[in-house]
């Protein structure tokens, strides 16, 4: 089995060949994974509650949050506290919550200790729930305190009556920071890199598609031209009509059985149609002679391979087509012509076409004999492996014949 040849027109080959596209692909993949990671990370972070605790003068928790409370003062100048006739004290307590982070802080709740006998008289900018010795405060939309924006503060407050003025309290603040990935520099960079790399890939794929369409049109033109040439070659001898087309089809089937890709199969099909192009320069009296050729005539007949190589010298559309025409009568054991090449020194295209050419010669009627039976053809292929024929190509044809498949399909 021959090593498979990579399809040069496949998209994978195109991407591998173009380093710029490969790099863009890697960048787009890494960027996409990073973007996905950031979105998932931010999603879970936004669901996570954080806390700020100030208890007995000690602070713990998130360092981007802070709370301060203005303590009512007992003097004539500051009117934020007063004493009732029953001896209880009324005081105005203004609280400031500061968000020093880059993110909005919402769904927050502040729990603070107050005197057990205390009574809330009035409040502003928030909702208040009083329980035994505790006050729970939360923001409200109408006062724009439900969301504490990044690098911003809110002011809330209440009037409390108690036996004594509070001079301090324990605070427990919880809430969620809402991170916007579109405000994160790494996320923006990754998004930009992904966008640019994706554009590069899409533009490249567009040009690849255009290239494939052009290649298809070129293939159609080449095939039409080669079929015309093959038809002209085969019509010179009534015994070899369709010979070039048959050899092209058989060569393609053998190549497929050997594991070669579609690009190789397409090219060897073209080569098979043109393998005998040199016969256009062989005199018809020699080419169509029914009797045995003399030595001079045989020497001239063998020159059709050299003529074919010369004719196809400048035909660059199908790489290797010249060598296929020039060497398709070389033998694996080195006893062929025109140069006596042997083994792997013979181009693989020529080795495959040699098997297909011999099969068609045995399979069809010729001026000097009738066609052979399938059993006789199989026997000839088995006998001439490693002698006339490349063993891999011969084995491929033998597998096709023994499978019962119609090789002409």
N, C-alpha and C positions, 0 to 999 in steps of 0.2 A: 504493500500500500504506500502510495506516494504521500509526502507531507502536503497538507492542504495549503493552497496559496490564498493569501488574504485578498478579499474582494476589494479592489482599489476604488470602486465606486460606492462602497457601502458607507453609511453614515458614521459607523464606528471607526472605519479606517480614516475617513475625512477628519474626524475629531482628533484621533491619535496623531495624525500627520501634522495637523495645525496646532502647534504648541500654544499659540495665543488663545485659541478656543479652549484648549485643555486647562490652561491657567484660569481663564474666565469661568470655566465650569467648576473648578476647585473653589475659587473665590465665592461664587454664587452659592455653592453647597455649604461652605463654612459660614457665610453670612446668614443664610437661611436658618441654619442650626442655631446660630447665636441669637438671631431675632426671635426664634421660637423659644429658646431658653429664657430670654429676657421677658417675653410676654408671660410665660408660665411663672417665672420668678416674681414678676410684678403682681400677677394675679393673686398668688398666695400671700405675698407681702401685704397687699391691700386688704386681704381678709383677716390679717393678723392684728390683734389688739395689743397696744403697748400701754405702759403705765408710767406715771410720775408720782412718787410718794415723798411727802415731807412729814416726818413724824418726830416729834420731840427735838426739833432743830436739825435733824439728820435728813439728808436728801438722797434718794436712790431712784433708779429707773432711767427713763430716756433723758438724755442730756440736752435735747433740743426743746424741751418744754420747761416752763417756769411759771410759778404762781406767786403773786404778791397781794397783800391785803393791807389797806390803809386802816390803821388802828384809830378809833375815836379818841380824841384828846379832851381832857377835862380842863378847859380854860375858856375865857370869854371870847377870845379871838376866833377860835375854831368852833363853829356852831354845829358840829356833826355828832354831838352827844348832849343829853339832858337828863335830869332826874325828875321823876314824877313825885307827886305828893305822897304816894304810898311807899316811897323809897326805892322803887325799881328804876333801873337805868334804861333809857332808850339810846340806841346808837346806830349811826349810818355806817355800814360796812361796804366799802368799795373794793371789789376784787378784780385784779388784772390777770388774765391768762395770756401768756406769750408763746407763740410758735416761732422758733428761730430756725426751723428747717426750710428746705426748698419745696416742701410738699404741703398740700392742704390737710388739715386735721379735722375729722368729722366723726359723727356718732359718739361724741365725747360725753362723759359723765363725771362730775366732780362730787365727791363725797367728803364732807368736812364735819368735824366735831363742833357742837355748840352746847351751851349749858342746857341741862335737862329741863329746867323750868322755863327756858327761853320761849318766846312767842314771836313769830314773824308777823309784822304789822303791814308791811308793803315790800314790793320788790320790783326790779326792772331788768329788762334785756334777757331774761331767762325764765325757765320753769323751775319751781322749787317744790320739793316734797320733804316735809318735816316728819321725822319719827323721833323716838325717845333718844335725845342727846345726839342726834345726827341730822344733817341736812344734805339732801341729794339735789344737785343742780344740773340742768341740761340746757343746751341752746335752743333757740326758736328761730324759725325762718323770718318772721315779720320783723325781728330785731337784727337780722343778719348775723346772728351769733351761732347758728347751727354748724357753720363751716368756718373754721379759723384758718385763713389763708396763710401760705408760707411767708415767713418774715413779717408777720402781722400780729396784732394783739386785739383782744376784745375786753370790754369792761362791763362787768355785771355788778349787781349789788342788792342789798336789802336793808330794811330797818328791823332791828331785833330788840325786844324788850327782855331784860333779864335782871337777876338780882345784882349782878356785877358786870361791868363791861368786859368783853373779851379783849385780851391783849395779844392772843395768838391762837392758832388752831392746828390740828393735824389734817393734812390734805391727801386725798387719794384720787388721782385723775387717770381715767382710761379713755381710749379712743383709737381710731385708725388713721394712719397716714395713707393718703391716696397718691400713689406715684404714677405719673404720666410718662410712659416710656418715650413718647415723642419729645420730651424735654430732657432726655438722657443723651449726653454726647455720644457714648459708645453705641447706643441704639441708632442714633441718626447716622453715624458713620457706617454701621453695618447695613442699614437700609439703603444708603447711597451706594455702597459697594455692590449690594445685591442688585439694585436697579441697573447700574452701569453694566455689570457682568451679564445680566439677563438680556439687556439690549444687544450686547456684543454677540451673545449666543443666538438670539432670534434673527439678527441681521445675517449672521453666518449661515444659519439654517435656510434663510431666504435665498442667499446666493448659492447654497448647496442645491436647493431645489431648482433654481434656474440652471445651474450647471448640469444637473441630472436631465432636465428637459432638453437642454442643448445636446447632451451626450446621446439621448435617445434619438433625436433627429439625425445626428451624425451617424449613429449606428444604422438607422433605416436607409440612409443614403449609401453608406458603405456596403450594406447587404445587397441593396438593389444593384449596385455596380458590380459586385463580385458575382452575383447570380447571373448577370448578363454575360460576364466574362466566362464563367463556368459553362453556361449554355453554349457559347461559341466554341469553347474547347471541345466539349463532348460531341457536338454535331459533326465534327470532322471524321468521326469513326462511328458507323452505325452499331458496332458491337459494344461501344462504351458510352452510349447515351445515358445520361443521368449518373454516370460514374462519379463525377466530382461531387454532386449533391449527396449521393449515397455515402461516400467516404466522409464527407463533412458530418453527416448525421451519425454514422457509426463512431467517428472520433469523439463526438460530443458525448455519446452514451458511455463510451469507455472511460472518458475523463470523469464523468459523473460517478461511475462505479468505483473509480480509484480515489474518490474523495475530493476532487478539485472543485473549487467554487464556481459560481455562475459566470464570473468574469472570465475565468480561464476557459470554461466550456464555450462561451460565446466566441472567444478569440480562436480556439482550435477549430470551431465550426467554419469560421472564415478561412483559416489556413487549409482546411480540408477541401474547400471549394476551389482553392487556387493551387493545390499541390502539383497539378499536372500542367500548369500554365505554359511551361517550357515546350510542350508538345506542339504549340502553334508554330514553332520554328522547325519542326521535323517535317520533311517532305511527305506528302500524303501517300506516295507510293510505298514508302517505308512504314508509315504509321498504320496503313490499312492492308498491308500485305498479308495474305492468308497462308502463304508458304513460310517455311523456316527462314529467318533472316541470316544472310551470310555475315562473316566477321565484320566487314566494313559497315554494313547496315546496322549490325548490333551495336557497334561503337557509336554510330550516329544516334541510334535510339537512346542509348544511355546518356547522351549529352543533354537530354531534355531536362535533367535535374540542374545542370549548370546553366542552361538557358533560363530556366525558371528563376534561379537565384539572381541572374543578371537583370531579368525583366522587373523583378520585385525589389531591386536594390534601393530604389528611391521611394518605395511605398512605405511610408512611416506611420500610417494610421493604425496598423495592427503590428505591434511589436513581436518580432520572431517569425513573421510570415515568410521572409526570405529564407531563413534557415530551414523552415519546414519544407519548402519546395526543394531546396538544395540537398537536404540530407535524408529525405524520406525513403531512399533506397539503400541507405547504409544498413549493415547487419550488426546485430549485437556481438557477434564473434569477430567482427572486423573485416569480413570478406565481402562487404558491399561496395558501393560506389556513390559519389565520385572520389572520395578521399580515403576510404578505408578506415573510417572512425569505428570505435568499438565501445561497448558498454555505456557507462554514464557520460562519456565524452560526446555522445550523440545527443543533441537537444531533446528534451522530453517530448516536445510537440512532435518532432519527427519520428520518435519511437512509437508514439501512439498512432500517428497517421500511417506508419508502416504496417502495423497490425490491421488497421481498418482497411487499408488499400489491398492487402493480401486477402482479407476476408471477402471483400467485394469481388475480387478477381476469381476466387474459388466459388463464390455464391452465384455468379452470373455466367451466362453462356458467352464464350469467346470464339473468335474465328478458328482457333486451333483445337477447341474441345468444348464439351458440354459442362454445365455447372456440376459441382460436387455435392454429395449429400451432406446433411448436417453431421452425421457420424464421421464421414471422411474428413470434414473440415475440423472437427474437434480433434481427431487423431493427428492431423497435420499441425495444429496449434500445439498440442502436447509434445509432439516429437521435436518441434523446432524452437521450443522455449530455450532461452540462453544461447541459441545458435543464430537463427535469423531474427527472432523476436525478443524484445524486452520482456522478461518474465512477469513483471508486474502488470504490464499492459495486456499480455497474452492471458494471464490468469483472470483479469477483469472481464475480458471478452468471453472466456470459458464459463465464468460464473453466470453471465447473461444468457449464453446459449443453453447451459444445463438447467437454468431456472425455467425454461420453456417460454420465456418472454419473446415476443416477436420483435426482433432487433430492428425491424424497419419502422416500428411505431415511434 
